Amino acid sequence: MPIFYLSEKISFPPPHLAQSNGLLAVGGDLSMKRLLLAYRMGIFPWFSDDEPILWWSPNPRLVLYPDEIRISKSLKKVIRKKVFNITLDAAFPQVITACAHNRRRKGEGTWITKEMIDAYCQFHEQGYAHSAEAWCDGELVGGLYGIALGRCFFGESMFTQTSNASKAAFAALVLFLKKRAFEVIDCQVTTKHLIRFGAREIARKKFLAQLQSALKAPTIRGQWTNIPFYCD
């Protein structure tokens, strides 16, 4: 399959035209309109500082259905003891910045460039991007962020500075989404960490069909700090 080069026009080629590694297109921008269209089509940006903007739609796709989440006995114990105070949308800029720094500190490189941070902070201000935070003694020690459209949550990245912090935040977020009838959590690419939580691979065609179903529901926009949140 060819790699498509995007123009200033806000459009994407069909996801099924992506290369075998999931790469679909190059170029464009990270404007709100383009990002919204991308996610609605099952496409997401993923690139490094020294690369142009790259757009992906992998096959297979890793997803987690909220009803299928698996929480280990040790993590359940951490949650019951309330080792962490879990919040939503309380520190989005800090979470996305920490996700970038965490990967750099590990020498893994990161796709969370300054351009990405600025774009997703704007996405957050518009009520589409959300974060879950884990706090200990008033310090942010873990968290994750992603995009919510309809009844689909697109997970982007997570970080942890203390054992189990990001896991506790993730488990609490999934419970929050489950209580609000979210149909699917897009985990994008496969990791053993997410598989242990119950995520599984499905064909891109199936994911896109489920995404279109989830998008029929209204999007819960705004700051989720104003929504009752329980993680027991």
C-alpha positions as CSV (number, residue, x, y, z in Angstrom):
1,M,0.0,0.0,0.0
2,P,1.2,3.6,-0.7
3,I,1.8,6.1,2.1
4,F,-0.6,9.0,1.7
5,Y,0.7,12.6,2.1
6,L,-1.9,14.9,3.6
7,S,-2.7,18.4,2.3
8,E,-4.2,21.3,4.2
9,K,-7.6,19.8,3.5
10,I,-9.0,18.1,6.6
11,S,-9.4,14.6,5.3
12,F,-7.8,11.1,5.6
13,P,-7.7,8.1,3.3
14,P,-9.8,5.1,4.4
15,P,-8.0,3.2,7.3
16,H,-8.0,-0.1,5.4
17,L,-5.4,1.4,3.0
18,A,-2.8,1.5,5.8
19,Q,0.4,-0.4,5.4
20,S,0.9,-3.7,7.1
21,N,2.6,-1.9,10.1
22,G,-0.5,0.4,10.5
23,L,1.1,3.5,9.0
24,L,-1.6,5.3,6.9
25,A,-0.5,8.9,6.2
26,V,2.1,11.6,6.7
27,G,1.8,15.3,7.2
28,G,-1.1,17.6,8.0
29,D,-1.4,19.2,11.4
30,L,-2.7,18.6,14.9
31,S,-5.6,21.0,14.7
32,M,-8.8,20.2,16.6
33,K,-10.8,19.5,13.5
34,R,-8.2,17.1,12.1
35,L,-7.7,15.3,15.4
36,L,-11.5,14.9,15.9
37,L,-11.8,13.4,12.4
38,A,-8.9,11.1,12.9
39,Y,-10.2,9.6,16.1
40,R,-13.7,9.2,14.6
41,M,-12.1,7.3,11.8
42,G,-10.0,5.1,14.1
43,I,-6.8,6.9,13.2
44,F,-4.3,8.4,15.6
45,P,-1.0,10.4,15.4
46,W,2.2,8.8,16.6
47,F,5.6,10.3,15.7
48,S,8.9,11.5,17.2
49,D,10.6,14.9,17.4
50,D,12.7,14.3,14.3
51,E,9.8,13.0,12.2
52,P,6.8,14.6,10.4
53,I,3.4,13.9,11.8
54,L,2.6,10.2,11.2
55,W,-1.0,8.8,11.2
56,W,-1.7,5.2,12.1
57,S,-4.5,2.7,12.0
58,P,-3.1,-0.7,13.0
59,N,-4.4,-4.1,12.3
60,P,-5.1,-5.9,14.6
61,R,-6.2,-3.3,17.2
62,L,-5.8,-3.8,21.0
63,V,-9.0,-3.0,22.8
64,L,-10.4,-3.5,26.3
65,Y,-14.1,-3.9,27.0
66,P,-14.9,-2.4,30.4
67,D,-16.8,-5.5,31.4
68,E,-13.7,-7.7,30.8
69,I,-11.2,-5.8,33.0
70,R,-9.1,-8.1,35.1
71,I,-7.7,-6.6,38.3
72,S,-5.0,-8.7,40.2
73,K,-5.4,-9.6,43.8
74,S,-2.5,-7.4,44.8
75,L,-4.0,-4.4,43.0
76,K,-7.4,-5.0,44.5
77,K,-5.7,-4.9,47.9
78,V,-4.0,-1.5,47.0
79,I,-7.4,-0.1,46.0
80,R,-9.2,-1.4,49.1
81,K,-6.5,0.2,51.3
82,K,-6.9,3.5,49.4
83,V,-3.2,3.8,49.1
84,F,-3.8,6.5,46.4
85,N,-6.3,9.3,46.1
86,I,-7.7,9.0,42.5
87,T,-9.0,12.0,40.7
88,L,-10.2,12.8,37.2
89,D,-9.1,15.9,35.1
90,A,-7.4,17.4,38.1
91,A,-4.0,17.8,36.5
92,F,-4.1,17.1,32.8
93,P,-1.1,19.2,31.7
94,Q,1.0,17.6,34.5
95,V,0.0,14.1,33.5
96,I,0.7,14.4,29.8
97,T,4.1,16.1,30.6
98,A,5.0,13.4,33.1
99,C,4.1,10.7,30.5
100,A,6.6,12.4,28.1
101,H,9.3,12.8,30.7
102,N,8.9,9.3,32.0
103,R,9.6,7.7,28.6
104,R,12.6,10.0,28.0
105,R,14.0,9.1,31.5
106,K,13.7,5.4,30.6
107,G,15.6,6.0,27.3
108,E,12.6,4.8,25.3
109,G,12.0,8.0,23.3
110,T,8.6,9.5,23.1
111,W,5.9,10.5,20.6
112,I,4.6,13.1,23.1
113,T,6.4,16.0,21.6
114,K,5.8,19.7,22.6
115,E,3.6,20.0,19.6
116,M,1.5,17.0,20.9
117,I,1.4,18.3,24.4
118,D,0.1,21.7,23.2
119,A,-2.5,20.1,20.9
120,Y,-3.8,17.7,23.6
121,C,-4.0,20.4,26.3
122,Q,-6.2,22.3,23.9
123,F,-8.2,19.1,23.3
124,H,-8.6,18.9,27.1
125,E,-9.7,22.5,27.4
126,Q,-12.4,21.8,24.8
127,G,-13.7,18.9,26.9
128,Y,-12.5,15.9,24.8
129,A,-9.3,14.9,26.4
130,H,-9.3,13.6,30.0
131,S,-6.8,12.4,32.6
132,A,-6.9,10.1,35.6
133,E,-4.5,10.9,38.4
134,A,-3.1,8.9,41.4
135,W,-1.9,11.0,44.3
136,C,0.0,10.1,47.5
137,D,0.5,12.6,50.3
138,G,-0.5,15.3,47.9
139,E,2.0,14.4,45.3
140,L,1.1,13.3,41.7
141,V,2.7,9.8,41.5
142,G,0.9,8.3,38.5
143,G,-1.7,8.7,35.9
144,L,-2.9,8.4,32.3
145,Y,-4.7,10.4,29.6
146,G,-6.8,9.8,26.6
147,I,-9.7,11.0,24.4
148,A,-13.4,10.4,24.9
149,L,-15.8,10.4,21.9
150,G,-19.3,9.0,22.2
151,R,-19.0,5.8,24.3
152,C,-15.4,5.1,23.2
153,F,-12.3,6.1,25.2
154,F,-9.0,6.2,23.3
155,G,-6.1,5.6,25.7
156,E,-2.9,7.5,24.9
157,S,-0.2,7.0,27.5
158,M,0.4,6.5,31.2
159,F,3.2,7.1,33.7
160,T,4.1,6.0,37.2
161,Q,6.6,7.1,39.8
162,T,5.4,4.7,42.5
163,S,4.5,1.0,42.2
164,N,0.9,0.4,41.3
165,A,0.1,4.2,40.9
166,S,-0.8,4.1,37.2
167,K,-2.5,0.7,37.6
168,A,-4.8,2.1,40.3
169,A,-5.6,5.1,38.2
170,F,-6.3,3.0,35.1
171,A,-8.5,0.5,37.1
172,A,-10.5,3.4,38.6
173,L,-10.9,5.1,35.2
174,V,-12.2,1.8,33.6
175,L,-14.8,1.5,36.4
176,F,-15.8,5.1,35.8
177,L,-16.3,4.4,32.1
178,K,-18.1,1.1,32.8
179,K,-20.7,2.9,35.0
180,R,-21.3,5.3,32.2
181,A,-21.9,2.6,29.6
182,F,-18.8,3.1,27.6
183,E,-18.6,0.3,25.0
184,V,-14.9,0.0,24.2
185,I,-11.5,1.4,25.3
186,D,-9.0,1.7,22.4
187,C,-5.6,0.6,23.6
188,Q,-4.2,1.2,20.1
189,V,-1.1,-1.1,20.1
190,T,-0.4,-4.4,22.0
191,T,1.5,-4.4,25.3
192,K,1.8,-7.2,27.8
193,H,0.8,-4.7,30.5
194,L,-2.6,-4.1,29.0
195,I,-3.2,-7.7,28.1
196,R,-2.8,-8.5,31.8
197,F,-5.7,-6.1,32.4
198,G,-7.9,-8.1,30.0
199,A,-7.2,-6.2,26.7
200,R,-7.3,-8.3,23.5
201,E,-6.6,-7.9,19.9
202,I,-9.4,-7.7,17.4
203,A,-9.4,-7.1,13.6
204,R,-9.3,-3.5,12.5
205,K,-12.6,-4.0,10.6
206,K,-14.3,-5.2,13.7
207,F,-12.9,-2.3,15.8
208,L,-14.1,0.3,13.2
209,A,-17.6,-1.2,13.3
210,Q,-17.7,-1.1,17.1
211,L,-16.3,2.5,17.0
212,Q,-19.1,3.7,14.8
213,S,-21.6,2.1,17.1
214,A,-20.0,3.8,20.1
215,L,-20.0,7.2,18.3
216,K,-23.8,7.1,18.0
217,A,-24.0,8.1,21.7
218,P,-23.4,11.7,22.8
219,T,-20.0,12.7,24.0
220,I,-19.6,13.5,27.7
221,R,-17.7,16.8,27.1
222,G,-16.3,19.1,29.7
223,Q,-14.2,18.5,32.8
224,W,-15.0,15.2,34.5
225,T,-14.1,16.6,37.9
226,N,-17.7,17.8,38.0
227,I,-19.1,14.2,37.6
228,P,-19.6,12.0,40.7
229,F,-16.7,9.6,40.8
230,Y,-16.3,6.5,43.0
231,C,-13.6,3.9,42.6
232,D,-14.5,1.5,45.4
